[in-house]
Amino acid sequence: MIVFVHGYERDTRPELFDTMFRHRKQVFIDQMGWAIPPTGDDYEIDEFDREDTVYICSLLPDGQLAGSVRLLNTTTPHMAVGPFSAMFPDVTVRSPTIWEGTRFAVPEDRRLQPNGVSRAACEVLLGLCLFGLEYGVSQMTAIYEPPLARLFKKCGITHFVLARHQSAEYGSIHFGLWDISRQLEQSIRSATGISRLETTSIAA
């Protein structure tokens, strides 16, 4: 199941947010070795985890969090014009109908779909599309490394690479954009084998 969660719900769903921030530390600091400071010993939280932030969360059958991604509207402060602005100084995307996806974290889910990708990762990506369709989002952007581009392809997501950054410090980084449409939804469902997926907003 997918839930759309807002940052202002953090006090009402502390267990979900605690698990999400633990997942992010596990993925980005412990596994990938990103040079970002943890919050305390267990969490990865930054200035973009605000009340207006939206999180797409995949839940296991028992209700526990399996994976998530963070969404920021590009008319507000977001990663592309913040920490990544020096990498992509000539690319600026701002629109109320364009959102940025960051902090894609699925640390451990052994349930594999026919495309070889974990169920949680497939649900999160489908959830991005479903959120966009429900809330009038026209496009999504993301800044990512090549392994995530391969994941997108396996999950039926065709995207445009707006720019590439290459350096000894960070390796290859892509700035991508894709259209939100019913065609994208069907492409993801076909590639992942997810014919049905329950979605809900905790705030509803």
N, C-alpha and C positions, 0 to 999 in steps of 0.2 A: 504494500500500500504506500501511496505517496501522500505527504501532507505539505501544505504551503504554510510556513511559519513566519511570523514577523518578529523583528527585534524587540518590539515593545511587549511581547509575550514571555520574555525571558524569566520574569519573576513567577509566572504562573506555570511554567514547564521547566523547572530547574534541572531535572534529570536529563531531559532531552538535550538541553544546551550544554550541560556538563559533559555528556558523552560526545557531542559534536566537537567541542573545543579540545577534548582529549584526543579524538580521532585526528584532528588537524595537527596537533603536536606530534603524534605518532607518525603521520605521513610526511609532513613537510620538514620537521626538524630532526626527528629520530631516524627516519628512513632515507629521506632525500638530502638531508644535511644542509637545508637552507639556512643562511646566516641571518635569521630573524630571532629576536629575543622571545623566549617563552614567557607566559604569564604565570608566575609561581613555578612550581615544579611539574605541573601536569597539563597546562593548557596552552593553546596558541590563540590569542585574541589580539585584535589590533583596532585602530581608530575607525575602521570601516564597519565594525560590528555595532551599528547604531540602531536606534529605534525604528527607523524607516527601512532598514535592511530586510530583505526577504530571503528565506532559506527553503530550498527544495529538499525534503528529507524522505528517504526510503526507509520504511519500517519493516522489520521481520514479522512473521506471523504472531510472535508473542508481544509485539509492540515495541521492542527494543530498536534503537537506531542502527541501521546497517550502512548508511552512507548519506552524503549531503553535498550541496553546492550552494554558494552564496550569490545572491543577485543584488546589483546596485543599479539604480536608474542613472543613465549617463548625464542627466542634467544636474546631478548632485556630485559631490566629491567621490571619485572612484579610482581604481588602481591605475588605469591607463594614463590619467592626468596627474597621478601622484607618484608612487614608487617607480613606475615604468616610464615616466615621461621622458627621461633622458635616453632611453633605448629607442623611443619612437617619437622624436620631436616634431616630425612632419605629419603625424597622423592624429587628428582630433575628431572624436565622434561624440556628438551631443544631440540628443533628441529625447523628448518625453516618451517616445514609443520604442526606443532602443535601450536595452538593458545589458549590463556586463556581468558575465559569470566568472567567479573566482573561487578559489579554495575548494576545488572538487576533491573530496576525500571519501574513499571507500577502502578502509584498511584491511578488512578480511571478510570475504563472503565467498564461500566455496560452492555456492549454487550457480552452476554455469548454464547459460542459455545456449541455444544451438550455434550461435556465432562465436562461442568460446569466451564470452565476456560474462562477468559475474551478474547475477540477477539484480543486485543493488545498483551497480553502475548503469545497467540498461534502464532501470526504473528512473534513476535520477535524470538521465538524458532525455527520456521520454517525458518526464515531469517538467523539464525546462520548456519543452514544446507545448505541453498542455497548459502550463501557467501562461505562456505567451498568448495562446489562443483565447484563453478565458479572460485575460485582462488587457487585450488590445495591444500587445507587443508586436511590432513589425519585424524586428531583427534582434539578434543577440550577438555580442562580441565576447571574445576571450583572448587572453594572452597565455600561451602554453608552449610546452616543449614538444618535440616530435613524437614521443610515445603517445601523447594524448591525441595527436592528429590521426594516428593509426587507429586509436580507439574510436574516434568519430567515424572513420570509414567503416569499421566493422559494425557500427551501430546505425549505418544508413544515413549519416549526416554529411551532406555536401556543403562545403563552406568555401568562402573566398579568403585568400591570404592577402590582407591589405599591406603588410610589411613584414620584413624579417630582420632580426638582429643577430649578429654573429660576433662573439668575442671569446677570448681565452678564459675570461672569468665566468661567463654564464653559458657558453656554448651557443646552441641554436635556439632562438626564441621566435615564435610566430605571433603575429597579431591577426586574428581571424574574425570573420563576420559571417553569419548565416541568416537566411530568411526564415521567419516563422510562418508556417502555412499548413493546411490540411494535407498537402502533398508530403511535407516533411514528416508529419505525424504518421502517415501510412508507410513511408519509407523506413522510419525507425521501427514501427511495429513489425514490418515484414522482415527486417534484418535481425531483430532481436527475438522474434517469436512471441512477443507479448501481445496477445490479442485483447486481453481485458486488463485494466488496471484501475483500481479504485483510488480516487483522489478526494482530498478534503482540505479545508482550511480550518485550523484549530480555532481561529478567532470566530468562525461562523457560528 
